Each structure stands twice: as structure tokens, then as C-alpha cells.
């Protein structure tokens, strides 16, 4: 007889399907060994998460839900928290371990998409694509004629003469390096956890972070959000960058101090920025970043392709069901929990 289990999806990332859960319902339709009660309960606050998870055997969460120790302590039946995505900064892993809850996620999610997005921001900033589009819509081409230099707001140095600094050299950082090499960029990498041989094999030079920011013409961020990386790019570090340099962030918003960044961009201490992630999200309309012409903003969209969303939804649910069946998922984010639970 199938084992009854309750699976609760709290993410609101996927719009109306979060309530209907069409994809998830299709995935569980053929499951015979579990009688799955699949529920959609979008939750943003601790209290909402606790209410949503009161009867959950598995909780499927996204980026915006803060799964704190208080939340974890109030999930009486929960055996697994499965995270849609890569980062785990919103889940208290120690608390989950203390309560015998396995935390799993899908580290391979959207690697190519984020690397593509980072490179697109790098190219758009270098070639001033967004600025040119805006100016032409305001009549700049008609006013100035075909003389490109009279339309441009600033220099366009060839990429092959520039240095790209990659902060964080995990899956995405390595994919960015692979995409950047054909453009002839000199590559620097700052990552205290990356093996120098791995960095060098990718055609890059391993350097300390402060050396990277001083030498790079473009800095792209691909490190996780941790206590040591929160605020990593504040006023002091931004001042160490070249005034002609640009900054790209497709990692996590709190890694960059937005007030300090806006000041640096406004005062000419930095030439430009491409931001897919900010803190808070969404970026309030009062933010000065909206009014700066040397900033490109996208709405935490680097993860997105139809294929990546389909893949992460399937894998997140599949890994949760593995734990409910008593099996070890492919990725255990809190391995110390394995001393408390029995998984084959």
C-alpha cells in the first residue's frame, strides 16, 4: 500500500503554476509507492512558512523564503527541505541538522544561463549597447549623423585588450571563463577555495581579491552569499577599482553595497555596472540606480530559460521524493544530518 506523504511547495517564483502546480502534478501522477498530497502554499514570512509546513513531510522552497531556526523548529513532520536552485543562504543548515531534516538542492541548475547572462552584461557594458539604444530613441542619430564617436557617451576599449576579474570560481565562474577566453580577455580569478591548478588550467591567473579589483577592467561576481562575502564590495573595495572599470553581479544582491555602488557610479569612481541581483528585491523605485545612465538592470532573471525552469522543478521534487522513500539524494547540503537519519 502506498505510503501517504504531504509535499508543500512554498515558492511563488513560478507564477500561477505555484497554485496549480501543473508540472509537479504531472510528475507525481505516475508514482505508485507514495500517496502524495501535493500542496501549493506561497509563503513569505516565518509565520506563513510555519503554517504552510505544519503537515509537510517535504518542503520545497525557493530564494525568497527564509527558512530560519524558528521555522525549522516548527516543522514537526518534515523530513526534507528541497531548495529550488543553487544557493542555500536562506536555509539554516545547522538548524535543519539539529532537527534531523535533510536539506538538498540542485547545484547544476542554470549554470549555463547565468554564465550567458553575465557575459551578455559584460558585452553590453563594453559596447555601450543599452546607452546607444536609449540615445538613438531620443534622436541622437538624427542630431549627430553617422559619426559614432559623437553619439557615444564614453570610450569603447576592445575586449581583447582588457582584463576580466572573476570573483568565485565554482561552476558558473568556470563557465564564464570558458565563454570569455575566445574574446581575448586576460583572465584573473579570486577564490580562496579554488585550487590554483584548476584556475590555471582554465587559462586564468589566481590572485588575491584586492589584486584582482586593482587590475581588472571588468569584475564579475560569482561567489556564494556567506557571512564573509556579505558586503564584500563596499565603499572601500569599490574605491580600489579603476575609475574606467565596470562591475557585474549575477550572484547575490547583498554581496554589493548598493548605496556605495551608486555613489561610486555617480562620482565617476566607477564607469558602469550590470546588476541582475540587488538587495532588497525588487529594487525600490526610489533607488538612484534607476536614474544612472551607466547602469544596466535586469530583474534576477539570469537563472531563466524555459529549459532551466523545467529542469529545476523536476529535480527539486525528485530529490525530495528520494528522501521520503528513505534514499539518499544526490546532494546533501548538510551532511552532518546523515548521522541522525537512515538513508539507503
C-alpha positions as CSV (number, residue, x, y, z in Angstrom):
1,X,0.0,0.0,0.0
2,X,1.4,3.4,-0.9
3,X,2.9,5.5,1.9
4,X,1.0,8.7,2.4
5,X,3.1,11.9,2.3
6,X,2.5,15.6,2.1
7,X,4.7,17.7,-0.1
8,X,4.3,21.5,0.2
9,X,5.6,24.0,-2.3
10,X,6.0,27.4,-0.8
11,X,7.7,29.2,-3.7
12,X,5.9,31.9,-5.6
13,X,8.6,32.2,-8.3
14,X,6.7,30.3,-11.0
15,X,3.6,32.5,-11.0
16,X,0.2,31.0,-11.3
17,X,1.6,27.5,-11.6
18,X,2.6,27.7,-8.0
19,X,-1.0,27.4,-7.0
20,X,-2.0,24.9,-9.8
21,X,1.3,23.0,-9.7
22,X,0.6,21.6,-13.2
23,X,4.1,20.4,-13.8
24,X,4.6,18.9,-10.3
25,X,1.2,17.1,-10.5
26,X,2.2,15.6,-13.8
27,X,5.5,14.4,-12.3
28,X,3.8,12.7,-9.4
29,X,1.0,11.2,-11.4
30,X,2.9,8.0,-12.1
31,X,4.3,7.5,-8.6
32,X,3.0,4.2,-7.2
33,X,4.9,3.7,-3.9
34,X,3.9,7.1,-2.4
35,X,0.4,8.6,-2.0
36,X,1.4,12.2,-2.5
37,X,-0.7,15.1,-1.2
38,X,0.8,17.9,-3.2
39,X,0.0,21.4,-2.0
40,X,0.9,24.9,-3.1
41,X,1.2,27.4,-0.3
42,X,3.2,30.5,-1.2
43,X,4.8,31.8,2.0
44,X,7.0,34.9,2.6
45,X,7.1,35.3,6.4
46,X,8.2,33.0,9.1
47,X,4.6,32.6,10.3
48,X,3.4,31.8,6.8
49,X,6.1,29.2,6.4
50,X,5.3,27.6,9.7
51,X,1.6,27.4,8.8
52,X,2.4,26.0,5.4
53,X,4.7,23.4,6.7
54,X,2.7,22.2,9.7
55,X,1.7,19.0,7.9
56,X,4.6,18.8,5.5
57,X,6.8,15.7,5.1
58,X,8.7,17.6,2.4
59,X,9.1,21.4,2.0
60,X,10.1,22.8,-1.4
61,X,11.4,26.3,-1.1
62,X,12.9,29.0,-3.4
63,X,15.1,32.0,-2.9
64,X,12.8,34.4,-1.0
65,X,11.6,32.2,1.8
66,X,13.8,32.5,4.9
67,X,13.9,29.0,6.5
68,X,15.1,30.1,9.9
69,X,15.8,28.1,13.0
70,X,12.3,29.1,14.3
71,X,10.7,27.8,11.1
72,X,12.7,24.6,11.2
73,X,11.7,24.0,14.9
74,X,8.1,24.2,13.9
75,X,8.1,21.6,11.1
76,X,7.0,18.6,13.2
77,X,6.8,16.1,10.3
78,X,9.3,17.4,7.9
79,X,12.0,15.0,6.7
80,X,13.4,17.0,3.8
81,X,13.7,20.6,2.7
82,X,14.4,20.7,-1.1
83,X,15.7,24.1,-2.5
84,X,14.8,25.3,-5.9
85,X,18.2,26.4,-7.1
86,X,21.8,26.6,-6.1
87,X,22.3,29.0,-3.2
88,X,21.5,27.9,0.4
89,X,21.9,31.2,2.2
90,X,18.2,31.4,3.0
91,X,18.1,28.0,4.8
92,X,19.6,27.5,8.3
93,X,21.5,24.3,7.7
94,X,22.6,23.8,11.3
95,X,19.0,24.1,12.5
96,X,17.9,21.5,9.9
97,X,20.7,19.2,11.0
98,X,19.7,19.6,14.7
99,X,16.1,18.6,13.8
100,X,17.1,15.7,11.6
101,X,15.9,17.3,8.4
102,X,17.8,16.6,5.2
103,X,18.5,19.7,3.0
104,X,19.0,19.1,-0.7
105,X,19.3,21.3,-3.8
106,X,20.3,21.1,-7.4
107,X,23.8,22.7,-7.8
108,X,23.8,22.2,-11.6
109,X,20.8,24.4,-12.0
110,X,21.1,27.3,-14.5
111,X,24.9,27.2,-14.7
112,X,24.9,28.0,-18.4
113,X,22.1,30.5,-18.2
114,X,23.8,32.6,-15.5
115,X,27.2,32.4,-17.3
116,X,25.4,33.5,-20.5
117,X,23.7,36.4,-18.7
118,X,26.9,37.6,-17.1
119,X,28.7,37.6,-20.4
120,X,25.8,39.5,-22.0
121,X,26.1,42.2,-19.4
122,X,29.8,42.4,-19.9
123,X,29.4,42.8,-23.6
124,X,26.6,45.3,-23.3
125,X,28.6,47.4,-20.9
126,X,31.7,47.3,-23.1
127,X,29.9,48.0,-26.3
128,X,27.5,50.5,-24.6
129,X,24.6,48.8,-26.2
130,X,21.9,50.0,-23.8
131,X,23.2,53.6,-23.8
132,X,23.2,53.7,-27.6
133,X,19.7,52.3,-27.9
134,X,18.4,54.8,-25.4
135,X,20.2,57.7,-27.1
136,X,19.1,56.8,-30.6
137,X,15.5,56.6,-29.4
138,X,15.9,60.2,-28.1
139,X,17.1,61.3,-31.6
140,X,20.9,61.2,-31.2
141,X,21.5,59.6,-34.6
142,X,19.4,62.2,-36.3
143,X,21.1,65.0,-34.5
144,X,24.7,63.8,-34.8
145,X,24.6,61.8,-38.1
146,X,26.8,58.8,-38.8
147,X,29.7,59.9,-36.6
148,X,29.6,57.2,-33.9
149,X,32.1,59.0,-31.7
150,X,29.8,62.0,-31.4
151,X,27.0,59.8,-30.1
152,X,28.9,57.7,-27.6
153,X,28.9,58.8,-24.0
154,X,32.4,57.3,-23.4
155,X,35.2,55.1,-24.7
156,X,34.8,51.6,-26.1
157,X,38.0,49.8,-25.5
158,X,38.4,46.5,-27.4
159,X,37.7,43.5,-25.2
160,X,40.9,41.8,-26.4
161,X,42.9,44.5,-24.6
162,X,41.0,44.2,-21.3
163,X,41.3,42.2,-18.1
164,X,38.3,40.3,-16.7
165,X,38.4,39.6,-13.0
166,X,36.2,36.6,-11.9
167,X,35.3,36.6,-8.2
168,X,34.4,33.0,-7.3
169,X,35.4,30.0,-9.4
170,X,32.7,27.4,-9.0
171,X,30.6,26.0,-11.8
172,X,29.4,29.4,-13.0
173,X,32.7,31.2,-12.7
174,X,34.4,28.5,-14.7
175,X,31.7,28.7,-17.4
176,X,32.2,32.5,-17.6
177,X,35.9,31.9,-18.1
178,X,35.3,29.5,-20.9
179,X,33.0,32.0,-22.6
180,X,35.4,34.9,-22.1
181,X,38.5,33.2,-23.5
182,X,37.5,33.5,-27.2
183,X,37.2,37.2,-26.8
184,X,40.9,37.5,-26.0
185,X,40.3,38.8,-22.4
186,X,43.1,38.4,-19.9
187,X,41.5,36.4,-17.0
188,X,42.1,36.8,-13.3
189,X,40.4,34.7,-10.6
190,X,40.0,35.4,-6.9
191,X,38.7,32.4,-4.9
192,X,40.4,31.3,-1.7
193,X,38.8,27.8,-2.1
194,X,39.8,27.2,-5.7
195,X,42.9,25.1,-6.5
196,X,45.4,27.2,-8.3
197,X,45.9,24.4,-10.8
198,X,42.2,24.5,-11.6
199,X,42.3,28.2,-12.2
200,X,45.5,28.0,-14.4
201,X,44.0,25.1,-16.4
202,X,41.2,27.4,-17.3
203,X,43.6,29.9,-18.7
204,X,43.4,32.3,-15.8
205,X,45.7,33.7,-13.1
206,X,44.8,33.1,-9.5
207,X,45.2,36.3,-7.5
208,X,44.1,37.8,-4.1
209,X,40.8,39.7,-4.3
210,X,42.4,43.1,-3.7
211,X,44.9,42.5,-6.6
212,X,42.0,41.5,-8.8
213,X,40.0,44.6,-8.2
214,X,43.0,46.8,-8.7
215,X,44.0,45.2,-12.0
216,X,40.7,44.3,-13.6
217,X,38.9,46.4,-16.2
218,X,35.7,44.3,-15.6
219,X,34.8,42.5,-12.4
220,X,32.1,39.8,-12.5
221,X,30.9,38.2,-9.2
222,X,30.1,34.5,-8.9
223,X,30.7,33.7,-5.3
224,X,28.0,32.4,-2.9
225,X,26.5,34.7,-0.3
226,X,28.1,33.8,3.1
227,X,28.9,35.8,6.2
228,X,32.4,36.6,4.7
229,X,31.0,37.7,1.3
230,X,28.1,39.8,2.5
231,X,29.1,43.4,1.7
232,X,32.3,42.2,0.0
233,X,32.0,45.1,-2.4
234,X,31.6,48.1,-0.2
235,X,32.8,51.6,-0.5
236,X,36.4,50.7,0.3
237,X,36.8,47.9,-2.2
238,X,34.9,49.9,-4.9
239,X,37.4,52.7,-4.4
240,X,40.2,50.3,-5.2
241,X,38.8,49.6,-8.7
242,X,39.9,51.6,-11.7
243,X,37.6,54.5,-12.5
244,X,37.3,53.1,-16.0
245,X,36.2,49.6,-14.7
246,X,32.8,48.0,-14.7
247,X,31.2,45.7,-12.2
248,X,28.8,42.9,-13.0
249,X,26.8,41.0,-10.3
250,X,24.7,37.9,-11.2
251,X,25.4,36.1,-7.8
252,X,23.6,37.5,-4.8
253,X,22.5,41.1,-4.1
254,X,23.9,41.6,-0.6
255,X,27.4,41.0,-1.9
256,X,27.4,44.5,-3.2
257,X,26.6,47.6,-1.1
258,X,24.2,49.4,-3.4
259,X,24.5,52.8,-1.7
260,X,28.3,52.7,-2.1
261,X,27.9,51.5,-5.7
262,X,25.5,54.3,-6.6
263,X,27.9,56.9,-5.1
264,X,30.9,55.4,-7.0
265,X,29.0,55.4,-10.3
266,X,27.6,58.9,-9.8
267,X,31.0,60.4,-8.8
268,X,33.0,58.8,-11.6
269,X,34.9,56.4,-9.4
270,X,33.5,53.5,-11.5
271,X,32.5,53.5,-15.2
272,X,29.5,51.2,-15.1
273,X,27.6,48.3,-13.6
274,X,25.4,45.5,-14.7
275,X,23.2,44.1,-12.0
276,X,20.9,41.1,-12.1
277,X,20.7,40.8,-8.3
278,X,20.2,43.5,-5.7
279,X,19.1,43.9,-2.1
280,X,16.3,44.3,-1.5
281,X,14.4,42.7,-4.4
282,X,12.6,44.1,-6.2
283,X,14.7,47.2,-6.3
284,X,12.6,50.1,-4.9
285,X,11.6,52.7,-7.4
286,X,13.3,55.4,-5.3
287,X,16.7,53.8,-5.9
288,X,19.2,56.2,-7.5
289,X,20.4,53.3,-9.7
290,X,17.3,53.7,-11.9
291,X,18.4,57.2,-12.8
292,X,22.1,56.4,-13.6
293,X,22.7,56.0,-17.4
294,X,25.8,53.8,-16.8
295,X,23.8,51.0,-15.1
296,X,22.1,48.0,-16.7
297,X,19.5,46.4,-14.5
298,X,17.7,43.0,-15.0
299,X,15.2,41.5,-12.6
300,X,17.0,38.5,-11.1
301,X,16.5,36.8,-14.5
302,X,19.9,35.3,-15.1
303,X,18.6,31.9,-14.0
304,X,15.8,31.8,-16.5
305,X,15.3,29.7,-19.6
306,X,12.3,27.5,-20.2
307,X,14.6,24.5,-20.0
308,X,16.3,25.5,-16.8
309,X,13.0,26.1,-15.0
310,X,11.6,22.8,-16.2
311,X,14.8,21.0,-15.0
312,X,15.0,22.6,-11.6
313,X,11.3,21.9,-10.8
314,X,11.7,18.3,-11.8
315,X,15.0,17.7,-9.9
316,X,13.9,19.5,-6.8
317,X,10.8,17.4,-6.5
318,X,12.6,14.2,-7.4
319,X,15.3,14.7,-4.8
320,X,12.6,15.3,-2.1
321,X,10.8,12.1,-3.0
322,X,14.1,10.2,-2.8
323,X,14.4,11.2,0.9
324,X,10.7,10.3,1.6
325,X,11.5,6.9,0.1
326,X,14.4,6.5,2.5
327,X,17.0,7.1,-0.1
328,X,20.0,9.4,-0.1
329,X,19.6,12.3,-2.6
330,X,22.4,13.1,-4.9
331,X,23.2,16.3,-3.0
332,X,23.0,16.6,0.8
333,X,23.7,20.2,1.8
334,X,24.0,19.4,5.5
335,X,26.0,16.1,5.5
336,X,26.1,16.0,9.3
337,X,22.4,15.1,9.3
338,X,23.3,11.7,7.9
339,X,24.4,10.7,11.4
340,X,20.8,11.2,12.6
341,X,18.8,9.8,9.7
342,X,18.9,6.4,8.0
343,X,19.1,6.7,4.2
344,X,20.0,3.9,1.9
